[in-house]
Amino acid sequence: MIVLLQLRVDDILIRGLKWSRLLDPGKKGMNTDVRRAIFCVIMSGEDYIDAFEKLLRLNLQGKQDREIMRVLVDCCLQEKVFNKYYSVLAMKLCSHDKNHKITLQYCIWDHYKGLESMQLLRSRNLSKFVSDMILFQPSLLQS
């Protein structure tokens, strides 16, 4: 929660819910302060540029920046309707730093390995996310 305090986002409302409600420790996947901070930034961004700039200001140490793509893809897969916001933000991050591109490649690969047992909604969002990445920035998914 230290990162969240630095951003002064404790009392911000998103879609009518306070951070504390969104970040319920029981929610699957948001089990570290870093992941919660990244989630809050992604979900509170006014647009992809705002989210991108806030993510850069998190000053993540070492390999913590790898969590950005993992949280971003997880958020994308959990939407009821595919939201291009996630793919546009991912493209912006990948064009900014090659490490994000590599992390995204591994993240997509990890999700593809579990595709057979994945829920239909999640697999549909994953396919739309990847197709957006290939269609608009094909070089982002190449080594």
BELJO-V885763 format. One record per run of one state. SS is the DSSP state (H for helix, E for strand, L for the rest). FROM is the first residue (numbers start at 1). TO is the last residue. If there is no record, write none. Layout:
SS|FROM|TO  SS|FROM|TO
//
This chain:
L|1|1  H|2|7  L|8|12  E|13|14  L|15|16  E|17|18  H|19|22  L|23|32  H|33|44  L|45|47  H|48|57  L|58|61  H|62|78  L|79|83  H|84|96  L|97|97  H|98|113  L|114|114  H|115|117  L|118|119  H|120|136  L|137|137  H|138|141  L|142|143
//
